[in-house]
């Protein structure tokens, strides 16, 4: 018999052993019940099974795996389960979809099979008055208003200030003796373009940098667990939005007072004019949320694409040489012109004549699309690739995976701008295999603006400077929430020698 003073130790050891034995069983049972809960949510009226896949752990699902693994999360599960699989992300059951035929059914099924519904954290942070969060008639009305904002005549009016902003940025890169983190610099450039060129807000550089940092905090928490607790990503995103709205309210009020005293110069002017034409009076809250959305459309994803553009130009000097030849044939290369050369009158017509540049931009967006996919919610149970998609489940269509696996693209793992040339079948038959801007009635309304920014940047870079990678190796790319270099893209720029 053990002495009495040994009994507490014995009970403690026994309790610890019991806990070690029971804890795994309890966790396993909890996960089993969680999986069963979603298996029972299938529509019994539909004979098709749910897609293969895992629902992860209770409440969090596979969200943590997704955030840590990035694109590898979807790649490994697609290889294991096929082009349609189930998972649980950001608090919702999700059917992940890849492939042109599957994407076509999703994008063309808007308002009948599916409706747009971004993750709850995204909806909360961006606000209910934004285009991405609106549906039905409200979406149609907002899209009509914004159609004028991104019309050809509007883009032509934005181009001079956009070109000047790009020119100053590239000149600044060339003037620096040390390497430039292109991703950080591109984010500042596109934020400056969004604030000054699109919104027409007259802010000093210090204010632009400050608000850019706040907006980045908003973006970093846009896809977070929908739990509004202290220190949570959702709370940080909401706080960033409140700061942005507080700073913009006074600026917007002042701009509205000046709006009648000049011609349309920026997207904000076009938006107010278009709203009046469609009989829609915009409240201050709507204006603040729309202003943030315009920045969202023109800033973060465009900075990602600009970084990817420069990365591919670094990797493919032969592409740069062909671009120089094309620019020279159009009289757009004039180093040392002090900003008064042929690029000073760059127009949309001149940009449209640069056919090889257009192919390069398209290939950058195919090879490294900034956004990995889009979100929808099933309005009814329907069939997809032999599986049922239950009513109420989220559907996430994959842009990146579709680009990488589309049969129409020859050697999709290679960067090849010529695939979009006039003589290639890939250029004529790539609908729904090539969807960097989505498609259907929810296609990106600002896609022409994004391409204009990328083309203008490419022209200025190729015409005025040389660049080399400042690190030993190319950076590893992360894809969540958008594609970007993990530790930045560090590049040294040098100006071209003036023509003699």
DRENDO-1510 file (C-alpha; in Angstrom, 1 decimal, always signed):
<recs>
REC; n; res; u; v; w
REC; 1; UNK; +0.0; +0.0; +0.0 .
REC; 2; UNK; +1.2; +3.5; -0.9 .
REC; 3; UNK; +1.8; +5.9; +2.0 .
REC; 4; UNK; -0.9; +8.5; +2.3 .
REC; 5; UNK; +1.3; +11.4; +1.1 .
REC; 6; UNK; +1.8; +9.6; -2.2 .
REC; 7; UNK; -2.0; +9.5; -3.0 .
REC; 8; UNK; -2.3; +13.0; -4.5 .
REC; 9; UNK; +0.7; +12.3; -6.8 .
REC; 10; UNK; -0.9; +9.0; -7.9 .
REC; 11; UNK; -4.2; +10.6; -8.6 .
REC; 12; UNK; -2.5; +13.4; -10.6 .
REC; 13; UNK; -0.6; +10.9; -12.7 .
REC; 14; UNK; -3.8; +8.9; -13.3 .
REC; 15; UNK; -5.7; +12.0; -14.2 .
REC; 16; UNK; -2.9; +13.1; -16.6 .
REC; 17; UNK; -2.9; +9.7; -18.3 .
REC; 18; UNK; -6.7; +9.7; -18.6 .
REC; 19; UNK; -6.5; +13.2; -20.2 .
REC; 20; UNK; -3.9; +12.1; -22.6 .
REC; 21; UNK; -6.0; +9.1; -23.6 .
REC; 22; UNK; -9.3; +11.0; -23.8 .
REC; 23; UNK; -8.2; +14.2; -25.5 .
REC; 24; UNK; -7.4; +12.7; -28.8 .
REC; 25; UNK; -10.6; +10.7; -28.7 .
REC; 26; UNK; -12.6; +13.8; -27.9 .
REC; 27; UNK; -10.9; +15.7; -30.7 .
REC; 28; UNK; -11.4; +12.9; -33.2 .
REC; 29; UNK; -15.1; +12.6; -32.2 .
REC; 30; UNK; -15.6; +16.4; -32.5 .
REC; 31; UNK; -14.1; +16.4; -36.0 .
REC; 32; UNK; -16.2; +13.4; -37.0 .
REC; 33; UNK; -19.3; +15.2; -35.8 .
REC; 34; UNK; -18.3; +18.3; -37.7 .
REC; 35; UNK; -17.8; +16.4; -40.9 .
REC; 36; UNK; -21.1; +14.6; -40.4 .
REC; 37; UNK; -22.8; +17.9; -39.9 .
REC; 38; UNK; -21.9; +19.0; -43.4 .
REC; 39; UNK; -22.4; +15.6; -45.0 .
REC; 40; UNK; -26.0; +15.8; -43.7 .
REC; 41; UNK; -26.4; +19.2; -45.3 .
REC; 42; UNK; -26.5; +17.8; -48.8 .
REC; 43; UNK; -29.7; +18.2; -50.6 .
REC; 44; UNK; -31.6; +14.8; -50.3 .
REC; 45; UNK; -33.7; +15.6; -53.4 .
REC; 46; UNK; -30.6; +15.5; -55.5 .
REC; 47; UNK; -29.1; +12.1; -56.1 .
REC; 48; UNK; -25.6; +13.4; -56.8 .
REC; 49; UNK; -23.0; +13.2; -54.0 .
REC; 50; UNK; -21.1; +16.1; -52.5 .
REC; 51; UNK; -17.6; +16.7; -53.9 .
REC; 52; UNK; -14.6; +15.0; -52.3 .
REC; 53; UNK; -12.6; +17.0; -49.8 .
REC; 54; UNK; -12.3; +17.8; -46.1 .
REC; 55; UNK; -14.2; +20.3; -43.9 .
REC; 56; UNK; -11.2; +20.6; -41.5 .
REC; 57; UNK; -11.8; +21.4; -37.8 .
REC; 58; UNK; -14.9; +22.7; -36.1 .
REC; 59; UNK; -15.5; +26.5; -36.7 .
REC; 60; UNK; -12.1; +27.2; -38.3 .
REC; 61; UNK; -12.4; +24.6; -41.0 .
REC; 62; UNK; -9.3; +24.7; -43.1 .
REC; 63; UNK; -8.8; +28.4; -42.9 .
REC; 64; UNK; -5.5; +28.3; -41.1 .
REC; 65; UNK; -4.1; +25.8; -43.6 .
REC; 66; UNK; -5.2; +28.1; -46.4 .
REC; 67; UNK; -3.6; +31.2; -44.9 .
REC; 68; UNK; -0.3; +29.4; -44.3 .
REC; 69; UNK; -0.1; +27.4; -47.5 .
REC; 70; UNK; -1.4; +29.9; -49.9 .
REC; 71; UNK; -1.8; +28.6; -53.4 .
REC; 72; UNK; -0.2; +25.2; -52.4 .
REC; 73; UNK; -3.4; +24.6; -50.4 .
REC; 74; UNK; -5.6; +24.5; -53.5 .
REC; 75; UNK; -3.0; +22.9; -55.7 .
REC; 76; UNK; -2.5; +19.8; -53.4 .
REC; 77; UNK; -6.3; +19.4; -52.9 .
REC; 78; UNK; -7.1; +19.8; -56.5 .
REC; 79; UNK; -4.5; +17.1; -57.4 .
REC; 80; UNK; -6.0; +14.8; -54.7 .
REC; 81; UNK; -9.8; +15.5; -55.3 .
REC; 82; UNK; -10.1; +16.9; -58.8 .
REC; 83; UNK; -11.3; +20.2; -60.3 .
REC; 84; UNK; -14.3; +20.4; -57.9 .
REC; 85; UNK; -13.8; +19.8; -54.2 .
REC; 86; UNK; -15.3; +20.8; -50.9 .
REC; 87; UNK; -13.6; +22.6; -47.9 .
REC; 88; UNK; -14.5; +25.0; -45.2 .
REC; 89; UNK; -13.0; +28.5; -45.2 .
REC; 90; UNK; -13.6; +31.8; -43.4 .
REC; 91; UNK; -16.7; +30.4; -41.6 .
REC; 92; UNK; -18.5; +29.0; -44.6 .
REC; 93; UNK; -18.7; +25.6; -46.5 .
REC; 94; UNK; -17.1; +26.1; -49.8 .
REC; 95; UNK; -17.0; +24.3; -53.2 .
REC; 96; UNK; -13.8; +25.1; -55.0 .
REC; 97; UNK; -14.1; +25.1; -58.8 .
REC; 98; UNK; -11.5; +24.9; -61.5 .
REC; 99; UNK; -11.8; +24.6; -65.3 .
REC; 100; UNK; -13.3; +26.6; -68.2 .
REC; 101; UNK; -16.5; +24.7; -68.5 .
REC; 102; UNK; -17.2; +24.8; -64.7 .
REC; 103; UNK; -16.3; +28.5; -64.5 .
REC; 104; UNK; -18.6; +29.3; -67.4 .
REC; 105; UNK; -21.5; +27.7; -65.6 .
REC; 106; UNK; -20.8; +29.8; -62.5 .
REC; 107; UNK; -20.1; +33.1; -64.2 .
REC; 108; UNK; -23.1; +32.8; -66.6 .
REC; 109; UNK; -25.4; +31.6; -63.8 .
REC; 110; UNK; -25.4; +34.8; -61.9 .
REC; 111; UNK; -28.9; +35.6; -60.5 .
REC; 112; UNK; -30.2; +32.1; -61.5 .
REC; 113; UNK; -27.8; +29.5; -60.1 .
REC; 114; UNK; -25.6; +31.8; -57.9 .
REC; 115; UNK; -25.3; +35.3; -56.5 .
REC; 116; UNK; -22.1; +37.1; -55.5 .
REC; 117; UNK; -21.4; +37.0; -51.8 .
REC; 118; UNK; -17.9; +37.6; -50.6 .
REC; 119; UNK; -16.8; +36.3; -47.2 .
REC; 120; UNK; -18.5; +37.9; -44.2 .
REC; 121; UNK; -15.3; +39.7; -43.1 .
REC; 122; UNK; -15.0; +41.3; -46.6 .
REC; 123; UNK; -18.6; +42.4; -46.6 .
REC; 124; UNK; -18.3; +43.9; -43.2 .
REC; 125; UNK; -15.1; +45.8; -43.9 .
REC; 126; UNK; -16.0; +47.2; -47.3 .
REC; 127; UNK; -19.5; +48.0; -46.3 .
REC; 128; UNK; -23.0; +47.3; -47.8 .
REC; 129; UNK; -23.0; +50.2; -50.3 .
REC; 130; UNK; -20.2; +48.9; -52.5 .
REC; 131; UNK; -20.5; +47.3; -55.9 .
REC; 132; UNK; -18.9; +44.0; -54.9 .
REC; 133; UNK; -21.5; +43.6; -52.1 .
REC; 134; UNK; -24.6; +44.6; -54.0 .
REC; 135; UNK; -26.9; +42.3; -55.9 .
REC; 136; UNK; -29.9; +42.4; -58.2 .
REC; 137; UNK; -31.2; +45.9; -59.1 .
REC; 138; UNK; -28.9; +47.6; -56.7 .
REC; 139; UNK; -25.9; +46.1; -58.5 .
REC; 140; UNK; -27.3; +47.0; -61.9 .
REC; 141; UNK; -27.8; +50.6; -60.8 .
REC; 142; UNK; -24.3; +51.0; -59.3 .
REC; 143; UNK; -22.7; +49.4; -62.4 .
REC; 144; UNK; -24.5; +51.9; -64.6 .
REC; 145; UNK; -23.1; +54.7; -62.5 .
REC; 146; UNK; -19.6; +53.3; -62.6 .
REC; 147; UNK; -19.8; +52.6; -66.3 .
REC; 148; UNK; -19.3; +56.3; -67.1 .
REC; 149; UNK; -16.4; +56.4; -64.6 .
REC; 150; UNK; -14.5; +53.8; -66.6 .
REC; 151; UNK; -15.7; +54.8; -70.1 .
REC; 152; UNK; -13.1; +55.5; -72.9 .
REC; 153; UNK; -13.6; +59.3; -72.7 .
REC; 154; UNK; -13.1; +59.2; -68.9 .
REC; 155; UNK; -9.9; +57.1; -69.2 .
REC; 156; UNK; -8.6; +59.5; -71.8 .
REC; 157; UNK; -9.1; +62.3; -69.4 .
REC; 158; UNK; -7.3; +60.4; -66.6 .
REC; 159; UNK; -4.3; +59.4; -68.7 .
REC; 160; UNK; -2.3; +62.7; -68.6 .
REC; 161; UNK; -2.1; +62.8; -64.8 .
REC; 162; UNK; -1.6; +59.0; -64.6 .
REC; 163; UNK; +1.3; +59.3; -67.1 .
REC; 164; UNK; +2.9; +62.1; -65.1 .
REC; 165; UNK; +2.6; +60.1; -61.9 .
REC; 166; UNK; +4.2; +57.1; -63.5 .
REC; 167; UNK; +7.0; +59.2; -65.0 .
REC; 168; UNK; +7.8; +60.9; -61.7 .
REC; 169; UNK; +7.9; +57.5; -60.0 .
REC; 170; UNK; +10.2; +55.8; -62.5 .
REC; 171; UNK; +12.5; +58.9; -62.5 .
REC; 172; UNK; +12.6; +58.6; -58.7 .
REC; 173; UNK; +13.6; +54.9; -58.9 .
REC; 174; UNK; +16.4; +55.7; -61.3 .
REC; 175; UNK; +17.7; +58.5; -59.0 .
REC; 176; UNK; +18.1; +56.2; -56.0 .
REC; 177; UNK; +21.6; +54.9; -55.4 .
REC; 178; UNK; +20.3; +51.8; -53.6 .
REC; 179; UNK; +17.8; +49.1; -54.6 .
REC; 180; UNK; +14.1; +49.7; -54.7 .
REC; 181; UNK; +11.5; +47.3; -53.3 .
REC; 182; UNK; +9.3; +47.4; -56.3 .
REC; 183; UNK; +6.3; +45.9; -54.6 .
REC; 184; UNK; +6.3; +48.5; -51.8 .
REC; 185; UNK; +6.9; +51.3; -54.4 .
REC; 186; UNK; +4.2; +50.0; -56.7 .
REC; 187; UNK; +1.6; +50.0; -53.9 .
REC; 188; UNK; +2.5; +53.6; -53.1 .
REC; 189; UNK; +2.3; +54.5; -56.8 .
REC; 190; UNK; -1.1; +52.9; -57.4 .
REC; 191; UNK; -2.5; +54.3; -54.1 .
REC; 192; UNK; -1.3; +57.8; -55.3 .
REC; 193; UNK; -3.0; +57.3; -58.6 .
REC; 194; UNK; -6.2; +56.1; -57.0 .
REC; 195; UNK; -6.3; +59.1; -54.6 .
REC; 196; UNK; -5.1; +61.9; -56.8 .
REC; 197; UNK; -6.1; +60.8; -60.3 .
REC; 198; UNK; -9.3; +58.9; -59.7 .
REC; 199; UNK; -10.7; +60.7; -56.7 .
REC; 200; UNK; -9.0; +64.0; -57.4 .
REC; 201; UNK; -8.2; +64.5; -53.7 .
REC; 202; UNK; -5.5; +67.1; -53.1 .
REC; 203; UNK; -3.4; +65.5; -50.4 .
REC; 204; UNK; +0.2; +66.2; -49.5 .
REC; 205; UNK; +2.7; +63.3; -49.8 .
REC; 206; UNK; +2.8; +62.7; -46.1 .
REC; 207; UNK; -1.0; +62.3; -46.0 .
REC; 208; UNK; -0.8; +60.0; -49.0 .
REC; 209; UNK; +1.8; +57.8; -47.3 .
REC; 210; UNK; -0.2; +57.7; -44.0 .
REC; 211; UNK; -3.5; +56.8; -45.7 .
REC; 212; UNK; -1.7; +54.2; -47.9 .
REC; 213; UNK; -0.5; +52.5; -44.7 .
REC; 214; UNK; -4.0; +52.5; -43.2 .
REC; 215; UNK; -5.5; +51.1; -46.5 .
REC; 216; UNK; -2.9; +48.4; -46.5 .
REC; 217; UNK; -4.0; +47.4; -43.0 .
REC; 218; UNK; -7.6; +47.2; -44.3 .
REC; 219; UNK; -6.5; +45.0; -47.2 .
REC; 220; UNK; -4.4; +42.7; -45.0 .
REC; 221; UNK; -7.5; +41.9; -42.9 .
REC; 222; UNK; -10.1; +41.8; -45.7 .
REC; 223; UNK; -10.1; +38.0; -45.7 .
REC; 224; UNK; -10.1; +37.1; -42.0 .
REC; 225; UNK; -12.1; +34.9; -39.6 .
REC; 226; UNK; -15.5; +36.6; -39.1 .
REC; 227; UNK; -14.9; +37.0; -35.3 .
REC; 228; UNK; -15.1; +40.6; -34.0 .
REC; 229; UNK; -12.9; +40.2; -30.9 .
REC; 230; UNK; -10.1; +42.4; -29.6 .
REC; 231; UNK; -6.9; +42.0; -31.7 .
REC; 232; UNK; -8.8; +39.9; -34.3 .
REC; 233; UNK; -8.2; +40.6; -38.0 .
REC; 234; UNK; -11.8; +41.7; -38.5 .
REC; 235; UNK; -11.5; +44.3; -35.7 .
REC; 236; UNK; -8.2; +45.6; -37.3 .
REC; 237; UNK; -9.9; +45.8; -40.7 .
REC; 238; UNK; -12.9; +47.7; -39.3 .
REC; 239; UNK; -10.7; +50.1; -37.4 .
REC; 240; UNK; -8.7; +50.8; -40.6 .
REC; 241; UNK; -12.0; +51.5; -42.5 .
REC; 242; UNK; -13.2; +53.9; -39.8 .
REC; 243; UNK; -9.9; +55.9; -40.0 .
REC; 244; UNK; -10.2; +56.0; -43.8 .
REC; 245; UNK; -13.8; +57.2; -43.7 .
REC; 246; UNK; -13.1; +59.8; -41.0 .
REC; 247; UNK; -10.3; +61.2; -43.2 .
REC; 248; UNK; -12.3; +61.2; -46.4 .
REC; 249; UNK; -15.6; +62.7; -45.1 .
REC; 250; UNK; -14.3; +66.3; -44.9 .
REC; 251; UNK; -12.3; +65.9; -48.1 .
REC; 252; UNK; -15.4; +64.6; -50.0 .
REC; 253; UNK; -17.6; +67.4; -48.6 .
REC; 254; UNK; -15.1; +70.0; -49.8 .
REC; 255; UNK; -14.8; +68.4; -53.2 .
REC; 256; UNK; -18.6; +68.2; -53.7 .
REC; 257; UNK; -18.8; +72.0; -53.1 .
REC; 258; UNK; -16.2; +72.5; -55.9 .
REC; 259; UNK; -17.8; +69.9; -58.2 .
REC; 260; UNK; -19.9; +72.4; -60.2 .
REC; 261; UNK; -17.0; +74.8; -60.9 .
REC; 262; UNK; -14.9; +72.7; -63.3 .
REC; 263; UNK; -15.1; +70.1; -66.0 .
REC; 264; UNK; -14.9; +66.4; -65.3 .
REC; 265; UNK; -11.3; +65.7; -64.4 .
REC; 266; UNK; -11.4; +62.6; -62.3 .
REC; 267; UNK; -13.5; +59.5; -61.5 .
REC; 268; UNK; -15.2; +61.1; -58.6 .
REC; 269; UNK; -16.6; +63.9; -60.8 .
REC; 270; UNK; -17.8; +61.4; -63.4 .
REC; 271; UNK; -19.5; +59.3; -60.6 .
REC; 272; UNK; -21.4; +62.3; -59.2 .
REC; 273; UNK; -22.5; +63.3; -62.7 .
REC; 274; UNK; -23.5; +59.8; -63.7 .
REC; 275; UNK; -25.5; +59.3; -60.5 .
REC; 276; UNK; -27.5; +62.5; -61.2 .
REC; 277; UNK; -28.2; +61.3; -64.8 .
REC; 278; UNK; -29.6; +58.0; -63.4 .
REC; 279; UNK; -31.7; +59.8; -60.8 .
REC; 280; UNK; -29.6; +58.4; -57.9 .
REC; 281; UNK; -28.6; +60.7; -55.0 .
REC; 282; UNK; -25.5; +59.5; -53.3 .
REC; 283; UNK; -25.3; +59.9; -49.5 .
REC; 284; UNK; -22.0; +60.8; -47.7 .
REC; 285; UNK; -21.8; +57.2; -46.5 .
REC; 286; UNK; -22.3; +55.8; -50.0 .
REC; 287; UNK; -19.6; +58.2; -51.3 .
REC; 288; UNK; -17.1; +57.2; -48.6 .
REC; 289; UNK; -17.7; +53.5; -49.2 .
REC; 290; UNK; -17.5; +54.0; -53.0 .
REC; 291; UNK; -14.3; +56.0; -52.6 .
REC; 292; UNK; -12.7; +53.2; -50.7 .
REC; 293; UNK; -13.9; +50.7; -53.3 .
REC; 294; UNK; -12.4; +52.8; -56.1 .
REC; 295; UNK; -9.1; +52.7; -54.3 .
REC; 296; UNK; -9.6; +49.0; -53.8 .
REC; 297; UNK; -10.2; +48.5; -57.6 .
REC; 298; UNK; -7.2; +50.7; -58.7 .
REC; 299; UNK; -4.7; +50.1; -56.0 .
REC; 300; UNK; -3.9; +46.8; -54.5 .
REC; 301; UNK; -4.5; +44.4; -57.4 .
REC; 302; UNK; -2.9; +46.8; -59.9 .
REC; 303; UNK; +0.2; +47.1; -57.6 .
REC; 304; UNK; +0.4; +43.3; -57.6 .
REC; 305; UNK; +0.1; +43.1; -61.4 .
REC; 306; UNK; +2.7; +45.9; -61.8 .
REC; 307; UNK; +5.2; +43.9; -59.6 .
REC; 308; UNK; +4.5; +40.7; -61.6 .
REC; 309; UNK; +5.1; +42.7; -64.8 .
REC; 310; UNK; +8.5; +43.9; -63.7 .
REC; 311; UNK; +9.4; +40.4; -62.4 .
REC; 312; UNK; +8.7; +38.8; -65.8 .
REC; 313; UNK; +10.6; +41.5; -67.6 .
REC; 314; UNK; +13.6; +40.7; -65.3 .
REC; 315; UNK; +13.2; +37.1; -66.2 .
REC; 316; UNK; +12.8; +37.5; -69.9 .
REC; 317; UNK; +15.3; +40.1; -71.5 .
REC; 318; UNK; +14.2; +39.0; -75.0 .
REC; 319; UNK; +10.7; +40.3; -74.2 .
REC; 320; UNK; +12.2; +43.6; -73.2 .
REC; 321; UNK; +14.2; +43.8; -76.5 .
REC; 322; UNK; +11.0; +43.2; -78.5 .
REC; 323; UNK; +9.2; +45.9; -76.5 .
REC; 324; UNK; +12.0; +48.4; -77.2 .
REC; 325; UNK; +11.7; +47.6; -80.9 .
REC; 326; UNK; +8.0; +48.2; -80.9 .
REC; 327; UNK; +8.2; +51.4; -78.9 .
REC; 328; UNK; +11.0; +52.7; -81.2 .
REC; 329; UNK; +8.8; +51.9; -84.2 .
REC; 330; UNK; +6.1; +54.1; -82.7 .
REC; 331; UNK; +8.6; +56.9; -81.8 .
REC; 332; UNK; +8.1; +56.5; -78.1 .
REC; 333; UNK; +11.8; +56.0; -77.1 .
REC; 334; UNK; +13.6; +59.2; -76.4 .
REC; 335; UNK; +15.9; +58.9; -73.4 .
REC; 336; UNK; +16.9; +62.1; -71.7 .
REC; 337; UNK; +13.9; +64.1; -73.1 .
REC; 338; UNK; +13.2; +65.8; -69.8 .
REC; 339; UNK; +9.6; +64.8; -69.9 .
REC; 340; UNK; +8.9; +66.8; -73.1 .
REC; 341; UNK; +9.4; +64.0; -75.7 .
REC; 342; UNK; +6.9; +61.9; -77.6 .
REC; 343; UNK; +5.6; +60.1; -74.4 .
REC; 344; UNK; +4.3; +63.5; -73.1 .
REC; 345; UNK; +1.4; +63.1; -75.5 .
REC; 346; UNK; +0.7; +59.4; -74.9 .
REC; 347; UNK; -2.9; +58.6; -75.7 .
REC; 348; UNK; -5.2; +55.6; -75.6 .
REC; 349; UNK; -4.9; +55.3; -79.4 .
REC; 350; UNK; -1.1; +55.1; -79.2 .
REC; 351; UNK; -1.3; +52.5; -76.4 .
REC; 352; UNK; -3.7; +50.5; -78.5 .
REC; 353; UNK; -1.2; +50.3; -81.4 .
REC; 354; UNK; +1.3; +48.6; -79.2 .
REC; 355; UNK; +0.2; +45.1; -80.1 .
REC; 356; UNK; +3.1; +43.2; -78.6 .
REC; 357; UNK; +2.8; +45.2; -75.3 .
REC; 358; UNK; -0.8; +44.2; -75.2 .
REC; 359; UNK; +0.2; +40.5; -75.5 .
REC; 360; UNK; +2.8; +41.0; -72.7 .
REC; 361; UNK; +0.2; +42.5; -70.3 .
REC; 362; UNK; -2.3; +39.7; -71.1 .
REC; 363; UNK; +0.4; +37.0; -70.5 .
REC; 364; UNK; +1.4; +38.6; -67.1 .
REC; 365; UNK; -2.3; +38.5; -66.1 .
REC; 366; UNK; -2.6; +34.9; -67.2 .
REC; 367; UNK; +0.7; +33.8; -65.7 .
REC; 368; UNK; +0.3; +35.6; -62.3 .
REC; 369; UNK; -3.3; +36.8; -62.0 .
REC; 370; UNK; -3.5; +39.2; -59.0 .
REC; 371; UNK; -6.7; +37.7; -57.7 .
REC; 372; UNK; -6.9; +33.9; -57.2 .
REC; 373; UNK; -10.6; +33.7; -57.7 .
REC; 374; UNK; -14.1; +34.9; -57.0 .
REC; 375; UNK; -16.9; +34.1; -54.5 .
REC; 376; UNK; -20.5; +33.1; -55.2 .
REC; 377; UNK; -23.3; +31.6; -53.1 .
REC; 378; UNK; -25.6; +28.9; -54.5 .
REC; 379; UNK; -29.2; +30.1; -54.9 .
REC; 380; UNK; -30.4; +26.6; -55.6 .
REC; 381; UNK; -28.9; +23.1; -55.6 .
REC; 382; UNK; -27.3; +22.4; -59.0 .
REC; 383; UNK; -24.9; +19.9; -60.7 .
REC; 384; UNK; -21.3; +20.7; -61.4 .
REC; 385; UNK; -18.9; +18.1; -62.9 .
REC; 386; UNK; -20.9; +15.2; -61.6 .
REC; 387; UNK; -21.4; +16.6; -58.0 .
REC; 388; UNK; -24.1; +18.5; -56.3 .
REC; 389; UNK; -23.6; +22.1; -55.1 .
REC; 390; UNK; -26.1; +22.5; -52.2 .
REC; 391; UNK; -28.2; +25.6; -51.9 .
REC; 392; UNK; -26.6; +28.1; -49.5 .
REC; 393; UNK; -23.0; +26.9; -49.9 .
REC; 394; UNK; -20.3; +29.2; -51.1 .
REC; 395; UNK; -18.7; +28.6; -54.5 .
REC; 396; UNK; -15.2; +29.8; -55.1 .
REC; 397; UNK; -14.1; +29.7; -58.7 .
REC; 398; UNK; -10.3; +29.6; -59.3 .
REC; 399; UNK; -8.7; +31.9; -61.8 .
REC; 400; UNK; -5.1; +30.9; -61.2 .
REC; 401; UNK; -5.7; +27.1; -61.3 .
REC; 402; UNK; -7.9; +27.5; -64.4 .
REC; 403; UNK; -5.1; +29.4; -66.2 .
REC; 404; UNK; -2.6; +26.8; -65.2 .
REC; 405; UNK; -4.6; +23.8; -66.3 .
REC; 406; UNK; -6.6; +25.0; -69.4 .
REC; 407; UNK; -6.1; +22.7; -72.3 .
REC; 408; UNK; -6.2; +25.6; -74.8 .
REC; 409; UNK; -2.9; +27.0; -73.5 .
REC; 410; UNK; +0.2; +25.3; -74.9 .
REC; 411; UNK; +2.9; +24.8; -72.2 .
REC; 412; UNK; +1.0; +27.0; -69.7 .
REC; 413; UNK; +4.0; +26.8; -67.3 .
REC; 414; UNK; +6.0; +29.0; -69.7 .
REC; 415; UNK; +5.8; +32.8; -69.9 .
REC; 416; UNK; +4.9; +33.3; -73.6 .
REC; 417; UNK; +3.3; +36.6; -74.7 .
REC; 418; UNK; +3.1; +35.3; -78.3 .
REC; 419; UNK; +0.3; +33.0; -77.2 .
REC; 420; UNK; -1.9; +36.0; -77.5 .
REC; 421; UNK; -0.7; +37.0; -80.9 .
REC; 422; UNK; -3.0; +37.0; -84.0 .
REC; 423; UNK; -1.7; +33.8; -85.4 .
REC; 424; UNK; -2.2; +31.6; -82.3 .
REC; 425; UNK; -5.3; +29.5; -81.6 .
REC; 426; UNK; -4.9; +30.3; -77.9 .
REC; 427; UNK; -5.9; +34.0; -78.6 .
REC; 428; UNK; -9.1; +33.1; -80.4 .
REC; 429; UNK; -10.4; +30.4; -78.1 .
REC; 430; UNK; -9.6; +31.4; -74.6 .
REC; 431; UNK; -12.9; +32.5; -73.3 .
REC; 432; UNK; -13.4; +31.2; -69.7 .
REC; 433; UNK; -10.0; +29.6; -69.9 .
REC; 434; UNK; -8.6; +33.2; -69.5 .
REC; 435; UNK; -10.5; +35.1; -66.8 .
REC; 436; UNK; -8.2; +37.5; -64.9 .
REC; 437; UNK; -11.0; +40.0; -64.6 .
REC; 438; UNK; -13.8; +37.4; -64.0 .
REC; 439; UNK; -16.7; +37.4; -66.5 .
REC; 440; UNK; -20.4; +37.8; -67.1 .
REC; 441; UNK; -22.4; +40.6; -65.4 .
REC; 442; UNK; -19.9; +40.7; -62.5 .
REC; 443; UNK; -16.7; +41.2; -64.6 .
REC; 444; UNK; -14.3; +43.8; -63.2 .
REC; 445; UNK; -15.6; +47.2; -64.1 .
REC; 446; UNK; -12.2; +48.8; -63.8 .
REC; 447; UNK; -10.3; +46.3; -66.0 .
REC; 448; UNK; -9.5; +48.9; -68.8 .
REC; 449; UNK; -8.1; +51.3; -66.2 .
REC; 450; UNK; -5.9; +48.5; -64.7 .
REC; 451; UNK; -4.5; +47.7; -68.2 .
REC; 452; UNK; -3.9; +51.3; -68.9 .
REC; 453; UNK; -1.8; +51.7; -65.8 .
REC; 454; UNK; +0.2; +48.6; -66.6 .
REC; 455; UNK; +0.8; +49.7; -70.2 .
REC; 456; UNK; +1.8; +53.2; -69.2 .
REC; 457; UNK; +4.2; +51.8; -66.6 .
REC; 458; UNK; +5.7; +49.4; -69.1 .
REC; 459; UNK; +6.2; +52.1; -71.7 .
REC; 460; UNK; +8.0; +54.4; -69.3 .
REC; 461; UNK; +10.2; +51.6; -67.9 .
REC; 462; UNK; +11.3; +50.3; -71.3 .
REC; 463; UNK; +11.8; +53.7; -72.8 .
REC; 464; UNK; +13.8; +55.3; -70.1 .
REC; 465; UNK; +15.8; +52.9; -68.0 .
REC; 466; UNK; +17.5; +49.6; -67.3 .
REC; 467; UNK; +17.0; +47.3; -64.3 .
REC; 468; UNK; +18.7; +44.4; -62.6 .
REC; 469; UNK; +17.7; +42.1; -59.7 .
REC; 470; UNK; +19.4; +43.3; -56.5 .
REC; 471; UNK; +19.2; +39.9; -54.7 .
REC; 472; UNK; +20.9; +36.6; -55.5 .
REC; 473; UNK; +17.6; +34.8; -56.2 .
REC; 474; UNK; +14.2; +35.8; -57.4 .
REC; 475; UNK; +11.7; +36.1; -54.6 .
REC; 476; UNK; +9.2; +33.5; -53.6 .
REC; 477; UNK; +5.7; +34.5; -54.5 .
REC; 478; UNK; +2.7; +34.4; -52.1 .
REC; 479; UNK; -0.8; +34.3; -53.4 .
REC; 480; UNK; -3.0; +35.2; -50.4 .
REC; 481; UNK; -4.8; +37.5; -50.4 .
REC; 482; UNK; -3.2; +38.6; -53.7 .
REC; 483; UNK; -0.1; +37.5; -55.5 .
REC; 484; UNK; +3.0; +39.2; -54.2 .
REC; 485; UNK; +6.7; +38.6; -53.4 .
REC; 486; UNK; +7.1; +37.4; -49.8 .
REC; 487; UNK; +10.1; +39.6; -49.0 .
REC; 488; UNK; +9.6; +42.2; -51.7 .
REC; 489; UNK; +11.2; +42.5; -55.1 .
REC; 490; UNK; +14.4; +44.4; -54.8 .
REC; 491; UNK; +15.6; +46.0; -58.1 .
REC; 492; UNK; +18.3; +48.5; -59.1 .
REC; 493; UNK; +17.3; +51.0; -61.8 .
REC; 494; UNK; +19.6; +53.1; -64.0 .
REC; 495; UNK; +18.5; +55.7; -66.5 .
REC; 496; UNK; +19.3; +55.1; -70.2 .
REC; 497; UNK; +21.9; +57.4; -71.7 .
REC; 498; UNK; +20.6; +60.5; -73.5 .
REC; 499; UNK; +20.5; +60.3; -77.3 .
REC; 500; UNK; +23.3; +62.2; -78.9 .
</recs>
